[in-house]
């Protein structure tokens, strides 16, 4: 076990900032491009399958019996699945020598690929439970994928942090953001699909008819494409783990121990070095407070964005039309890597900067909540320029980009404290999203605080 001040001492010389094009070039001079790409492709499999389900919701929600309640139900299923990661943590704690991180990652990727393949065939199968139709097969497969992807939070980043230098933290998050981008791109190409209704709408001068838009390819084809992407992720991890090219890019996993022994030898003869160590020991409490604060901020971010908000997606967007539901999911996912790439230019920032950047997404999240509460007739719902629809899409995009960037900055800030801190970061990530998801599920399913529009309601429903 290494103390915080010892780890900080060794890491201080490696802190860098990207404030110019030269600094950007300097970053890439420290890494191997091939390993950078492999880590991106490997971590692509982290949330690819779950992201695929969420990006496909605009096509599924009108065909399944749960309708607008489906996002909150799936969010709750995801949170129940987080029991898997906690079981994994207990096994790691009581049997640390029996846990092979590489084997666990293979299990996550392979079982995820198999579940995605099955999803293509069973996503729309329903079963009557207590006189109500339920998409049980979708629940089960979503539970399985959520359990596996939750474990990826505890294994992927610690694997990269243990074997590779801190510069490779960024491709880890780029790959994770691509696990949202690629499913969203496939969904955007697929188009969007309205309810299968053909309802005349009478105004003062003429009669209009709402004709549903049809997707370019089916949900079945979409999930098969997700399955193929997961096979690519498995291949990338295999090459990253076993090829000599990738092994040569690994850092010395025992560098902290060697440096510690070297430091102890020097302190015997160097009094100034001894004074420096004493000063660093006085800073331990300050560093511990920094770690605790970043953990608390992580819980807040994941509570809101990964737990609470997803269940409100349908209530905040579908009132403006299914098109805005589709755009909110796909565009926020497609633009997600942008926030990570821009983080290259400000890789190390202060705690104050992280707090300041957190303000805007929390405010926009509150607006999304207000729109959901006022559903199915939120502000600007009948605006002829679709102002309300574009505004809610903007809110979803900005919250998605900013919260992902904040997660990246927090991980970069904590990397210098070692893989155990990164593992704890994963734990707090899960805790936040679990409580957030269950809160939304309780509000939607039991308190019934949110109301959906009747099926095939007329266009002038909210007039």
Secondary structure, 3 states (H helix, E strand, C coil): CCCHHHHHHHHHHHCCCCCCHHHHHHHHHCCCHHHHHHHHHHHCCCCHHHHHHHHCHHHHCCCCCCHHHHHHHHHHHHHHCCHHHHHHHHHHHHCHHHCCHHHHHHHHHHHHHHHHHHHHHHCCCCEEECCEEECHHHHHHHHHHHHHHHHHHHHHHHHHHHHCCHHHHHHHHHHHHHHHHHHHHHHHHHCCCCCCCCCEEECCCCEEECCCCCCCCCHHHHHHHHHHHHHHHHHHHHHHHHCHHHHCCCCCCCHHHHHHHHHHHHHCCCHHHHHHHHHHHHCHHHHHHHHHHHHHHHHHHHHHHHHHCHHHHHHHHHHHCHHHHHHHHHHHHHCHHHHHHHHHHHCCCCHHHHHHHHHHHHHHHHHHHHHHHCCCCCCCCCCCCCHHHHHHHHHHHHHHHHHHHHHHHHHHHHHHHCHHHHHHHHHHHHHHHHHHHHHHHHHHHCCCCCCCCCCCCCCCCCC
